Amino acid sequence: MRIARAAMLAPLLLASLLMQPALGAPGFHAAWVDQSPWPTLRPGGIASYTIHFRNTGTEAWQRGVAGRHVNLAVSGDSTAPADAGMAVGWLSANRVATTTETTVGPNAIATFTFALRAPPTPGTYRLPLHPVLEGVQHLEDEGVFVVVVSDSGYHSAWVSQSAYPTLQPGQVSAPLTIVFRNAGTQTWTKGVLGQEARLAINQDDAQWGPLGVNWLSPNRVAAQTETAVVPGANATFSFQVRAPQIAGTYSLHLRTVIDGTAWMEDQGVFLNITVPLPVGTVPRLVATVVRSGLAIPWDLAFAPDGRMFVTERVGNILIYASAAPNATQLANVFPVPNINASGESGLMSIELDPAFATNSLLYVCVSVNDGGQWLNQVQRFRIDGNTPVFDRFVIPSGMRANSNHDGCRIRFGPDGKLWVTMGDAGDTANAQNPNVLNGKVLRLNSDGTIPADNPILPGANARTAVYTMGNRNPQGLTFEPGTGRVIEVEHGDDTHDEINVLRAGANYGYPICRGPCGDPRFVDPAWSSGNVTLATSGADFARGVQWGAYDGSLFVATLKETDLRRFTLAGSVATQRDILFDGTYGRLRTARQGPDGSLYLTTSNGSGDRVIRITPTQ
């Protein structure tokens, strides 16, 4: 292959040089010295680039002399960068340049100067290079790489928007406004194709066209209002929509675009249109399989820009472009080292920071081997594009992991605090020990520090993350609409699954008291399953007028009974009202309301698992 490519080299490189056998050449070595700054170019843009290497061997490099001629090569003789369009006047598809100097003696510095082109598709490209003694050997002592960023210069960041509208069937909204900041380097110019910013339906989805009122097209809702929007300035997009005839919540995923140039994928926005059911109407619940073929998807969360994050217990974080069925999968990453996934443990709950749109912070509760111990940890990551980058430990130690009774649900509350449920890890004594974290519900600041208003439990050595105790295996955690009350759902052992309304410093009795027992030392549950267990798991409230008579209901997923149960809360009493989807999808792990108002369920059957969307309609 190397000989075949030799005949293609520029005249400066004598063909006879590459005809030499690939023998060793003692005395030929190289060491990187410096290089030009990595270039950021508009797609198709060309830049000159220089790299210096020192001759660290004992033999001189001599341009045009067989056995002494040194070129700068693409590592592995790869032609991929050239195939991507990066080569501009290179010696060949995998030789970017030869030495500028005729002779480079030992300890002297060689100069390699060449041109490269940014590929037409925006992105970050890595060009690995190292010197090669042509026809003899690659000088593998030290190579270098060039990171080329192909960037159109068009970027945006969401600033603000009108409140989500609630409309009657067929009603036209008042003008809605969304504001984006020009976060790039190019000015947006109204009326100029390739420079005008428009607000588009993500992925050019035209199904929402019938909702448009004087839109530019079925998938372009508006153009910038301002004549010119310079970098750092704000652009305003105003438009109207018409409500569908059928009750429900309709989610438009919007992104800015420079048509003919670039989608500004930095940050998008949702517009949710709610068409309410008549007051008191019982909704018809429509189930749609959003994802399939998963392996125990334990939890899910939604980003403001539409992405759906799903954890698989084995350790994967799956990132999808949206919650639409078969939306593009953007990533499948395994960010946490030393995961120990066994039974109920592994990569479990996931939560995004309330300020995710600006700080990109993500939290997971995960079981790991650390320092010879099997621990649950809460770890924080910063999302770089679609890659989680470790940021810090929120809870590094103190929570024992186990294949049973692991808990590990995390949610941010309306108080801005991070709440964590932690099972007793198979040791019933933990739940009544105020100085351990197992068998508890915890409350922390997002950086892991202890809130000053956390309770000090009786018998505790100090104020800690512990908010309540006497909890066995809590896997459900949510917050009541309107009141902000903390609602916890936990497995019993062979009796008494519970729904609890949490109070600071309260003791919920396990293992001394199972279910309601009237003991003044303990708080009775709002609901108990009695002398059976359902294996209750994740839970969330259905909020919104589109839910009709179910608005404000608590939905609880069950594992053992393989169904979804609806409850209502009145004061300190929860009452079961309906059993839904009984046996339809198998074991249900998580129930969570998405930004579109639908409930999203995850199954926990071990293989062929799914994410299911439950949407109310009439």
Steps between C-alpha positions, in 0.01 A plus 500: 500500500780742590683426171176546302450844652858609433442568132234755594731724702590849385816548288682628807493147635700273270312185414810295553504590869186301569637196321739430784421202725341575840814418696604645831710816493701552819565864582171641369274646772271801541348706783218753473600863568197719433217566259250763393186548713222259413287664232129577513372553146169540328404187303720489191739762638873449439790580731877464484646298785856448628648232726864477617681180592853466635736246349588309818695229323861479388438511123419803286166524318557590133214595275500302174764249612393138511503360852531848658188680374249583781136589439210576734252213475147426616526239774432147382523619138132586530331681212189581708589870554555543127175318430328750733629783281782625723786454249608815311810454285633215714772273358244219497187392680703407810814718471432860591845661446875454477771698682538862399873469570725316254702346784408461868801393704489329839336727763385743229135587447298402192204703374193340345250746351182394328142613432183338625132551436219482757259220401161613369313345792540707819674314780835429664753299303828346620795474259772271649847551353858383546825512298592212271832409341356410161557148380674407824298555818248714683671709767269387777689673782250782531206611292254785513140572416316800363143567610311674222165655591264548209259764626256712303511770767123480547396411854210587725399483865147509635416812703125504573158414367130556550311282744371172359148566367187315608249524215154371427462271195565700181584820688778722358758613752603856568843577350764281665857622533828309538832682540841356409841663541745496210776295668714466187740719306284581198226762472147380428355711217127504429399423142837357392502127432786335681508780759140538623415322825172310501314304762447146372334178607779264600592241236284687246193325641208633292222318689438815702429706187121492558558683831680785326344842461684691226820302551775526240442133411368186673831463688619864528295695750664845477804704397693742716313826562815716508672615179843397630601307812869536574692253719386537861169666409153346534263395223122490538277242332123562514229269368156354568363148520156343469398242759417147382143378535585212735589555866857434604843661521682562171872560511674696226877460512647818352856589394662793330636443150687693233339338198750393241786527750456339842263377764589685818489187715648659812171530679137459407173551680162336553166664440224300667142569394236364737145431391308420819245230552161622622505529877441165668548295183682169549780490240567215264862395551693425181825301534779541243828306506770767471807273520539122497778242521645644822649321800340610830462873434487612862423870468464788255523878490430773246721793399356844414622458141291186451755224562392196698757337732443135598710289736549127453587328826809335351660847481390669176359846456299508176439844352227553239427813297147508643231286657339439160478134397821391327665841543869507413726344763774754566714300742537177696763575763634317805635790705540346847801273568486197730123449481377195690160418347343207681133444579352838592833684483688667215441824311159598625346842529584805288410865548584822319577820686211750508741741327615241245439740210784717630722268708460161319520307831371143528479279810489121535458260790722201433645190670878468474798311640704764681788440743402137546140591587176466304351846524221708359618843391338812364728638230472820300597537134515791259361422155740606225296462183367150564795385713477491883822634655548428872458814710493393866369259761182619669493201740822298469462268799277389784231329288542122490390325180332162479328283243181551703342805663724748318263794453698766312231728353612864462286802427528877537219643710320832465729621781797467263652221711612159376304218664633142510327180613723233649394143585611314808741287286359179646583592860178588684695666784613778264154653473492582874861616531502881460876505442501297178359604162329171407129456565449876464385782277777758458495871415807692378615808321596425140872511587461243778504740794240467775210750501494708815130423551537122491372336820724346765348159564469365855820314584695650209853623562445815291292652223544283190339437162236283671148646474293196607575153637325165535475450122553149359549513122372830364503510121234765440545871570300796375345827614131586527386777264395815679617400847854380421456216750757222465342167403705183545405149379674190638499121478397304803656162571214250465232746614430871504631689204454865597431849373632752751462875533840603632558741789838630612655277766215247498543126554289272277544196720674227303579234613328547837175616345378378161201684358266696731553402861391807699831522689564867588873454441434445130306662215238275344503470121251685282428162337606141560452191284406302812597135526625476140772674302475652154869598479416867455774696327515837322221756529399841373201731489306569182471877478298700250144565385551254212471226762139597576373314805847349550673837540705486822486120530803305619602216267711217647686235298505145637750223431346187648144585396610634156258790487460875545282618790324832541460656844347818634631680808284679753688629802700211640303227321572352157226297335545256214257575214600301191719212383621574146691303233484191721758253366525684168871589513635288784689646794481880516789684667457873441209737446593859420314788342675646198506860379216418258273411793500127422610233746805297401548147632803271492475123518731274699465154347870430435496504121289655226416781740319815393428864566125561471317831471152531656302789353153612613243575233123492459 
